[in-house]
Amino acid sequence: MDVLVFATSVRQRRQVSRVQNLLTKIPAIAQWNFDLEDCDNILRVEAKDLSPRYIESLLQNAGIYCQELDY
């Protein structure tokens, strides 16, 4: 299982709900969560064989900034 970490533009709970609708449809994702207290509004995704670029593209197409972070 890989842990992918992203900086996002998500700042509010209603935006989290929008992302939830996208991420719950991806079978490779075991779980995900946001840290909205962090200055980068971190999204952490636990997934198997999922490209970070796919997550970035998915969220960016929904109008949400998303960029993978090195950790």
Residue frames as a rotation matrix with the C-alpha (Angstrom) as fourth column:
MET 1
0.591 0.806 0.000 0.00
0.806 -0.591 0.000 0.00
0.000 0.000 -1.000 0.00
ASP 2
-0.511 -0.727 0.459 1.38
0.727 -0.650 -0.222 3.42
0.459 0.220 0.861 -0.95
VAL 3
0.270 0.521 -0.810 0.73
0.769 -0.623 -0.144 6.65
-0.579 -0.584 -0.569 0.90
LEU 4
-0.281 -0.260 0.924 0.38
0.821 -0.564 0.091 9.64
0.497 0.784 0.372 -1.42
VAL 5
-0.026 0.189 -0.982 0.49
0.765 -0.628 -0.141 13.16
-0.643 -0.755 -0.128 0.00
PHE 6
-0.196 0.083 0.977 -0.83
0.851 -0.481 0.211 16.24
0.488 0.873 0.024 -1.79
ALA 7
-0.808 0.089 -0.583 -1.11
0.204 -0.885 -0.418 19.97
-0.553 -0.456 0.697 -1.20
THR 8
-0.331 0.777 0.535 -4.59
0.920 0.140 0.366 21.16
0.210 0.613 -0.761 -2.16
SER 9
-0.836 0.159 0.525 -6.78
-0.128 -0.987 0.095 24.24
0.534 0.012 0.846 -2.30
VAL 10
0.082 0.894 -0.441 -9.50
0.434 0.366 0.823 22.54
0.897 -0.259 -0.358 -0.20
ARG 11
-0.825 -0.383 0.414 -10.30
-0.132 -0.583 -0.802 24.75
0.549 -0.716 0.431 2.79
GLN 12
-0.367 0.800 0.476 -13.91
-0.929 -0.282 -0.242 23.98
-0.059 -0.530 0.846 3.71
ARG 13
-0.536 0.230 0.812 -15.93
-0.205 0.898 -0.390 20.89
-0.819 -0.376 -0.434 4.64
ARG 14
0.584 0.809 -0.073 -18.22
-0.259 0.100 -0.961 21.31
-0.770 0.580 0.268 1.62
GLN 15
0.307 -0.578 -0.756 -15.15
-0.939 -0.055 -0.339 21.04
0.155 0.814 -0.559 -0.62
VAL 16
-0.705 -0.518 0.485 -14.16
-0.623 0.779 -0.074 17.85
-0.339 -0.354 -0.871 1.20
SER 17
0.051 0.827 0.559 -17.59
-0.116 0.561 -0.819 16.44
-0.992 -0.023 0.124 0.32
ARG 18
0.725 0.167 -0.669 -16.98
-0.643 -0.185 -0.743 17.24
-0.247 0.969 -0.027 -3.33
VAL 19
-0.260 -0.906 -0.335 -13.65
-0.936 0.322 -0.142 15.42
0.236 0.277 -0.932 -3.25
GLN 20
-0.498 0.150 0.854 -15.27
-0.450 0.797 -0.402 12.51
-0.741 -0.584 -0.330 -1.40
ASN 21
0.602 0.798 0.020 -17.63
-0.344 0.282 -0.896 11.99
-0.720 0.532 0.444 -4.33
LEU 22
0.537 -0.487 -0.689 -14.60
-0.783 0.015 -0.622 11.63
0.313 0.873 -0.373 -6.62
LEU 23
-0.433 -0.892 0.127 -12.32
-0.867 0.375 -0.327 9.50
0.245 -0.252 -0.936 -4.44
THR 24
-0.216 0.390 0.895 -14.85
-0.591 0.677 -0.438 6.96
-0.777 -0.624 0.084 -3.19
LYS 25
0.802 0.548 -0.238 -15.39
-0.492 0.380 -0.783 5.80
-0.338 0.745 0.575 -6.78
ILE 26
0.208 -0.828 -0.521 -11.77
-0.796 0.167 -0.582 4.64
0.569 0.536 -0.624 -7.12
PRO 27
0.922 0.273 -0.276 -11.40
-0.110 0.866 0.488 0.99
0.371 -0.419 0.828 -6.02
ALA 28
0.178 -0.947 -0.266 -7.60
0.495 0.320 -0.808 1.25
0.850 0.012 0.526 -5.61
ILE 29
-0.384 -0.287 0.878 -8.01
-0.474 -0.754 -0.454 3.72
0.792 -0.590 0.153 -2.73
ALA 30
-0.392 0.180 -0.902 -8.17
0.671 0.727 -0.146 2.06
0.630 -0.662 -0.406 0.69
GLN 31
0.456 0.550 -0.700 -8.65
0.858 -0.480 0.182 5.30
-0.236 -0.684 -0.690 2.60
TRP 32
-0.315 -0.503 0.805 -8.03
0.618 -0.752 -0.228 9.02
0.721 0.425 0.548 2.42
ASN 33
0.435 0.473 -0.766 -8.21
0.879 -0.409 0.246 12.08
-0.197 -0.780 -0.594 4.66
PHE 34
0.329 -0.274 0.904 -7.60
0.314 -0.871 -0.379 15.82
0.891 0.408 -0.200 4.76
ASP 35
-0.112 -0.353 -0.929 -5.63
0.968 -0.252 -0.021 17.86
-0.226 -0.901 0.370 7.25
LEU 36
0.430 0.394 0.812 -7.27
0.641 -0.767 0.033 21.27
0.636 0.506 -0.583 6.87
GLU 37
0.912 -0.192 -0.362 -5.28
0.207 -0.545 0.812 22.60
-0.353 -0.816 -0.457 9.85
ASP 38
-0.046 -0.973 0.227 -2.07
0.746 0.117 0.656 22.29
-0.665 0.200 0.720 7.81
CYS 39
-0.102 -0.046 -0.994 -1.07
-0.279 -0.958 0.073 25.34
-0.955 0.284 0.085 5.74
ASP 40
-0.855 -0.257 -0.450 -1.03
-0.497 0.163 0.852 23.15
-0.145 0.953 -0.267 2.58
ASN 41
0.159 0.980 0.118 -4.49
-0.915 0.192 -0.356 21.63
-0.371 -0.052 0.927 3.25
ILE 42
-0.720 -0.691 -0.064 -2.98
-0.675 0.676 0.296 18.17
-0.161 0.256 -0.953 3.00
LEU 43
0.620 0.761 -0.191 -4.73
-0.784 0.608 -0.124 15.26
0.022 0.227 0.974 1.32
ARG 44
-0.574 -0.738 0.355 -3.36
-0.732 0.656 0.183 11.83
-0.368 -0.155 -0.917 2.23
VAL 45
0.526 0.701 -0.481 -4.37
-0.843 0.503 -0.190 8.86
0.109 0.506 0.856 0.12
GLU 46
-0.399 -0.549 0.735 -3.61
-0.523 0.794 0.309 5.21
-0.753 -0.261 -0.604 0.87
ALA 47
0.675 0.609 -0.418 -3.83
-0.667 0.259 -0.699 3.27
-0.317 0.750 0.581 -2.36
LYS 48
0.031 -0.616 0.787 -2.42
0.156 0.781 0.605 0.33
-0.987 0.104 0.120 -4.24
ASP 49
-0.531 -0.391 0.752 -0.93
0.750 0.196 0.632 0.89
-0.394 0.899 0.189 -7.70
LEU 50
0.658 0.740 0.137 -2.37
0.737 -0.597 -0.316 4.39
-0.152 0.309 -0.939 -8.18
SER 51
-0.257 -0.775 0.577 -0.48
0.856 -0.460 -0.237 7.14
0.449 0.433 0.781 -9.95
PRO 52
-0.353 0.080 -0.932 -0.22
0.631 -0.715 -0.300 10.46
-0.691 -0.694 0.202 -8.09
ARG 53
-0.980 -0.035 -0.198 -0.77
-0.122 -0.678 0.725 12.15
-0.159 0.734 0.660 -11.47
TYR 54
-0.538 0.841 -0.052 -4.18
0.526 0.383 0.759 10.50
0.659 0.381 -0.649 -11.67
ILE 55
0.052 0.522 -0.852 -5.27
0.978 -0.201 -0.063 12.06
-0.204 -0.829 -0.520 -8.36
GLU 56
-0.627 -0.360 -0.690 -3.82
0.263 -0.933 0.247 15.43
-0.733 -0.027 0.680 -9.38
SER 57
-0.970 0.242 0.033 -5.66
-0.023 -0.224 0.974 15.34
0.243 0.944 0.223 -12.70
LEU 58
-0.317 0.900 -0.298 -8.93
0.809 0.421 0.409 14.17
0.494 -0.112 -0.862 -11.14
LEU 59
0.063 0.317 -0.946 -9.02
0.848 -0.517 -0.117 17.00
-0.527 -0.795 -0.301 -8.63
GLN 60
-0.743 -0.403 -0.534 -7.73
0.094 -0.853 0.513 19.65
-0.663 0.331 0.671 -11.04
ASN 61
-0.837 0.509 0.201 -10.48
0.274 0.073 0.959 18.73
0.474 0.858 -0.201 -13.51
ALA 62
0.121 0.886 -0.447 -12.93
0.931 0.055 0.361 19.38
0.344 -0.460 -0.818 -10.66
GLY 63
0.475 0.042 0.879 -11.43
0.104 -0.995 -0.008 22.85
0.874 0.095 -0.477 -10.15
ILE 64
0.982 -0.174 0.080 -9.31
-0.087 -0.037 0.996 21.97
-0.170 -0.984 -0.051 -7.12
TYR 65
0.303 -0.948 -0.094 -5.59
-0.813 -0.206 -0.545 22.67
0.498 0.241 -0.833 -6.94
CYS 66
0.909 -0.067 0.412 -3.71
-0.186 0.818 0.544 19.45
-0.373 -0.571 0.731 -6.15
GLN 67
0.432 -0.836 -0.339 0.03
-0.617 0.001 -0.787 18.79
0.658 0.549 -0.515 -6.25
GLU 68
0.761 -0.206 -0.615 1.94
0.434 0.866 0.248 15.82
0.482 -0.456 0.748 -4.89
LEU 69
0.638 -0.581 0.505 4.38
-0.750 -0.617 0.237 16.59
0.174 -0.531 -0.830 -2.08
ASP 70
0.006 -0.718 -0.696 7.62
0.011 0.696 -0.718 14.82
1.000 -0.003 0.012 -1.29
TYR 71
0.694 0.229 0.682 7.71
-0.647 -0.215 0.731 13.65
0.314 -0.949 -0.001 2.29
